[in-house]
């Protein structure tokens, strides 16, 4: 029970969500990223397990997918996410639409809008099944609508985006007071560039900056070195005090990624590291040629 309480309280000091392989799966932060690969759809999934071996440890499962609407230069898709931390569970379901406008040559401006629901539950009765403690006699169940926006300037070599993927429409009542950090509006600034070091070697530095009111600004900085656009190895640093190693494999339309994260300070957390597994599949009229690492 003590570990459940520690995990629940500790999670409130963190941003709503963060993961190391964001540069290869940016749709959850900015759905306009779905436009970057042209006339191709995709399905992406991610499993993130923190503090392995501790009961009630934070676990995140994410799935997103989208289809191209080539005739109007757009995409449409869905995003699903489930976060479990000790006695708390937050599930999100969002649909999104993104539209691209060609500016010059390969340069485009993409805009997106997403809407959906968030479902929150805190199972306090599990902490005291006997009901002896009045503080743990009532669970919290609530849900709220969500809306978000994104914009992205991109080409075949870079992207730069700004987004607000979740805009609070109303309070979650008691639940929002107890987990306020999880339900504030979060603003994301994202960017990446692909450098051609040689015919077979590419370097992709990227960053993701997260601003949430009343919480210190958090930034991720990563770099992945790719060989023949098939195998990638890199690292990620988070200003909250953590570093991660990243492995990436691109085989035709399939992308597999793995990262292992450890804390560099007491703020970053505890335990024996954070495992993150990503699996993606890109499809469409030019799927075999769309394996670009952007």
C-alpha positions as CSV (number, residue, x, y, z in Angstrom):
1,X,0.0,0.0,0.0
2,X,2.9,2.4,0.8
3,X,4.4,1.9,-2.7
4,X,1.0,2.7,-4.3
5,X,0.7,6.0,-2.3
6,X,4.3,7.0,-3.1
7,X,3.9,6.3,-6.8
8,X,0.6,8.2,-6.9
9,X,2.0,11.3,-5.2
10,X,5.2,11.2,-7.2
11,X,3.4,11.1,-10.5
12,X,1.7,14.4,-9.9
13,X,5.0,16.3,-10.2
14,X,5.6,15.1,-13.7
15,X,4.2,16.3,-17.0
16,X,1.1,14.6,-18.4
17,X,3.1,12.4,-20.6
18,X,6.6,12.1,-22.1
19,X,8.4,9.3,-24.0
20,X,11.8,9.0,-25.5
21,X,11.0,8.0,-29.1
22,X,8.8,11.0,-29.8
23,X,10.7,12.0,-32.9
24,X,9.5,8.9,-34.7
25,X,5.9,9.0,-33.3
26,X,4.9,12.6,-32.9
27,X,1.2,12.3,-33.7
28,X,0.2,12.2,-29.9
29,X,1.8,15.6,-29.4
30,X,0.9,17.2,-32.8
31,X,-1.5,15.3,-35.2
32,X,-0.3,17.6,-38.0
33,X,2.8,15.3,-38.1
34,X,0.6,12.8,-39.9
35,X,1.0,14.9,-43.0
36,X,4.8,14.7,-43.1
37,X,5.0,11.4,-45.0
38,X,2.7,12.4,-47.8
39,X,0.2,9.9,-49.3
40,X,0.8,7.3,-46.6
41,X,-1.2,6.1,-43.7
42,X,0.3,4.6,-40.5
43,X,-0.5,2.7,-37.3
44,X,1.8,3.2,-34.3
45,X,1.8,1.7,-30.9
46,X,3.9,2.3,-27.8
47,X,4.3,0.6,-24.4
48,X,6.1,2.4,-21.6
49,X,6.8,0.7,-18.3
50,X,8.4,2.6,-15.4
51,X,10.0,1.4,-12.2
52,X,9.8,-2.3,-13.3
53,X,9.2,-4.6,-10.4
54,X,7.3,-2.2,-8.2
55,X,3.6,-2.8,-7.7
56,X,1.4,-0.2,-9.3
57,X,4.3,1.3,-11.3
58,X,3.3,3.8,-14.0
59,X,2.4,2.2,-17.3
60,X,1.5,3.9,-20.5
61,X,-0.1,2.3,-23.6
62,X,-0.6,4.4,-26.7
63,X,-2.0,3.5,-30.1
64,X,-2.6,5.9,-33.0
65,X,-3.5,5.5,-36.7
66,X,-4.4,7.6,-39.6
67,X,-5.4,7.4,-43.3
68,X,-4.5,9.8,-46.1
69,X,-7.1,11.8,-47.9
70,X,-5.0,12.5,-50.9
71,X,-7.6,14.3,-53.0
72,X,-7.7,17.2,-50.5
73,X,-4.1,16.9,-49.1
74,X,-5.3,15.8,-45.7
75,X,-5.3,13.0,-43.1
76,X,-7.8,11.7,-40.6
77,X,-7.2,9.4,-37.7
78,X,-7.6,8.2,-34.1
79,X,-5.4,8.4,-30.9
80,X,-5.9,6.2,-27.9
81,X,-3.9,6.4,-24.7
82,X,-4.2,4.7,-21.3
83,X,-2.1,5.8,-18.3
84,X,-2.1,3.7,-15.1
85,X,-0.4,5.0,-11.9
86,X,-1.1,3.0,-8.8
87,X,-4.8,3.5,-8.0
88,X,-5.3,6.1,-10.8
89,X,-6.2,5.4,-14.4
90,X,-6.6,8.0,-17.2
91,X,-7.9,6.9,-20.6
92,X,-8.0,9.2,-23.7
93,X,-9.8,8.8,-27.0
94,X,-9.4,11.4,-29.7
95,X,-10.2,11.7,-33.4
96,X,-8.2,14.2,-35.5
97,X,-8.2,15.8,-38.9
98,X,-5.1,17.5,-40.5
99,X,-4.8,19.6,-43.7
100,X,-1.7,20.5,-45.6
101,X,-1.0,23.6,-47.7
102,X,1.9,23.6,-50.1
103,X,4.0,26.8,-49.7
104,X,7.0,26.3,-52.1
105,X,8.7,23.3,-53.5
106,X,8.7,20.6,-50.8
107,X,7.8,23.1,-48.0
108,X,4.3,22.7,-46.5
109,X,2.2,24.1,-43.7
110,X,0.0,21.7,-41.9
111,X,-2.8,22.4,-39.4
112,X,-4.7,19.9,-37.3
113,X,-7.7,19.8,-34.9
114,X,-8.5,16.9,-32.6
115,X,-11.5,16.2,-30.3
116,X,-12.5,13.5,-27.9
117,X,-12.9,12.4,-24.3
118,X,-10.8,11.7,-21.2
119,X,-12.0,9.2,-18.7
120,X,-10.6,9.3,-15.2
121,X,-10.9,6.8,-12.3
122,X,-9.2,6.7,-8.9
123,X,-9.8,3.5,-7.0
124,X,-9.4,4.7,-3.4
125,X,-11.3,1.8,-1.8
126,X,-8.6,-0.6,-2.9
127,X,-6.3,1.1,-0.4
128,X,-8.6,0.2,2.5
129,X,-11.0,-2.6,1.6
130,X,-12.4,-2.7,5.2
131,X,-13.7,0.9,4.9
132,X,-12.3,1.9,8.2
133,X,-10.6,5.0,6.9
134,X,-13.2,7.6,5.8
135,X,-10.6,9.1,3.4
136,X,-10.7,5.9,1.3
137,X,-14.4,5.1,1.2
138,X,-15.2,6.7,-2.1
139,X,-13.8,6.2,-5.6
140,X,-13.6,8.9,-8.2
141,X,-15.1,8.4,-11.6
142,X,-15.3,11.3,-14.0
143,X,-14.9,12.2,-17.7
144,X,-14.5,15.4,-19.7
145,X,-14.5,16.4,-23.3
146,X,-11.2,17.4,-25.0
147,X,-10.2,19.6,-27.9
148,X,-6.8,20.4,-29.4
149,X,-5.0,22.2,-32.2
150,X,-1.7,21.9,-34.0
151,X,0.4,23.6,-36.7
152,X,3.5,22.3,-38.4
153,X,5.9,23.8,-41.0
154,X,7.7,20.9,-42.7
155,X,9.6,19.7,-45.8
156,X,11.3,16.4,-46.7
157,X,14.2,17.3,-44.4
158,X,12.7,19.0,-41.3
159,X,9.7,19.8,-39.3
160,X,8.8,22.6,-36.8
161,X,5.6,22.5,-34.9
162,X,3.5,24.1,-32.1
163,X,0.5,22.4,-30.6
164,X,-2.1,22.3,-27.8
165,X,-3.3,18.7,-28.0
166,X,-5.5,19.0,-24.9
167,X,-7.5,22.1,-24.0
168,X,-9.4,21.8,-20.7
169,X,-13.1,22.5,-21.3
170,X,-14.3,21.9,-17.7
171,X,-12.9,20.7,-14.4
172,X,-12.8,17.1,-13.4
173,X,-14.2,18.1,-10.0
174,X,-12.6,16.4,-7.0
175,X,-10.4,14.3,-9.2
176,X,-8.9,17.3,-10.9
177,X,-8.1,18.9,-7.6
178,X,-6.2,15.9,-6.4
179,X,-4.3,15.3,-9.7
180,X,-4.3,18.9,-11.0
181,X,-1.0,18.5,-12.8
182,X,-2.5,15.8,-15.1
183,X,-5.3,18.0,-16.4
184,X,-3.8,21.4,-17.1
185,X,-3.3,22.6,-20.6
186,X,0.0,21.5,-22.1
187,X,1.7,23.4,-25.0
188,X,4.3,21.6,-27.1
189,X,7.1,23.0,-29.3
190,X,8.7,20.3,-31.5
191,X,11.4,20.3,-34.2
192,X,13.7,18.0,-36.1
193,X,16.2,18.1,-39.0
194,X,17.7,15.2,-41.0
195,X,21.4,15.8,-42.0
196,X,23.0,13.7,-44.8
197,X,26.4,12.9,-43.5
198,X,27.1,10.6,-46.5
199,X,25.1,8.6,-48.9
200,X,24.3,5.9,-46.3
201,X,24.6,7.9,-43.0
202,X,22.0,10.3,-41.7
203,X,21.8,12.2,-38.4
204,X,18.4,13.3,-37.0
205,X,18.6,15.7,-34.0
206,X,15.2,16.5,-32.5
207,X,13.6,18.3,-29.6
208,X,10.3,18.5,-27.8
209,X,9.6,21.3,-25.3
210,X,6.6,21.1,-23.0
211,X,5.1,24.1,-21.2
212,X,2.4,23.4,-18.6
213,X,1.2,26.3,-16.3
214,X,2.5,26.1,-12.7
215,X,5.0,23.3,-13.7
216,X,8.7,23.9,-14.8
217,X,9.3,23.9,-18.5
218,X,10.4,20.4,-19.6
219,X,12.5,19.7,-22.7
220,X,13.6,16.5,-24.4
221,X,16.7,16.6,-26.7
222,X,17.6,13.6,-28.8
223,X,19.8,12.5,-31.7
224,X,19.6,9.3,-33.7
225,X,22.3,8.2,-36.2
226,X,20.9,6.1,-39.1
227,X,22.7,3.7,-41.4
228,X,21.0,3.2,-44.8
229,X,17.8,4.4,-43.2
230,X,17.4,0.9,-41.7
231,X,19.3,0.8,-38.4
232,X,19.4,3.7,-36.0
233,X,21.1,4.2,-32.6
234,X,20.8,7.3,-30.5
235,X,20.2,9.0,-27.2
236,X,17.7,11.2,-25.4
237,X,18.1,13.7,-22.6
238,X,15.3,15.1,-20.5
239,X,15.8,18.2,-18.4
240,X,13.8,16.6,-15.6
241,X,17.0,14.6,-15.0
242,X,17.1,11.4,-17.2
243,X,19.0,9.9,-20.1
244,X,18.0,7.1,-22.5
245,X,19.5,5.0,-25.2
246,X,17.5,4.4,-28.3
247,X,17.5,1.6,-31.0
248,X,15.5,1.9,-34.2
249,X,14.9,-0.6,-37.0
250,X,13.2,0.3,-40.3
251,X,12.4,-2.6,-42.6
252,X,10.3,-1.6,-45.6
253,X,7.1,-0.3,-44.0
254,X,7.7,-1.7,-40.5
255,X,9.4,0.3,-37.8
256,X,10.5,-1.1,-34.4
257,X,12.0,0.9,-31.6
258,X,13.3,0.3,-28.1
259,X,14.7,2.6,-25.4
260,X,15.9,2.2,-21.9
261,X,15.9,5.3,-19.6
262,X,17.6,5.9,-16.3
263,X,17.5,8.9,-14.0
264,X,20.5,11.1,-13.4
265,X,19.0,12.9,-10.4
266,X,16.7,12.2,-7.5
267,X,14.0,14.2,-9.3
268,X,13.9,11.7,-12.2
269,X,12.5,9.0,-10.0
270,X,13.6,5.6,-8.7
271,X,13.7,2.0,-9.6
272,X,15.6,0.0,-12.2
273,X,14.9,2.0,-15.3
274,X,12.1,2.6,-17.8
275,X,11.5,0.3,-20.8
276,X,9.8,1.7,-23.9
277,X,8.8,-0.4,-26.9
278,X,7.4,1.1,-30.1
279,X,6.0,-0.7,-33.2
280,X,4.8,1.1,-36.3
281,X,3.5,0.2,-39.7
282,X,3.4,2.7,-42.6
283,X,1.2,1.9,-45.6
284,X,0.0,3.7,-48.8
285,X,0.7,4.1,-52.5
286,X,4.4,4.8,-51.9
287,X,4.9,2.8,-48.7
288,X,8.2,1.2,-49.8
289,X,9.6,4.6,-50.6
290,X,8.3,6.3,-47.5
291,X,10.9,4.8,-45.1
292,X,12.5,8.2,-44.6
293,X,13.7,8.8,-41.1
294,X,12.0,12.1,-40.7
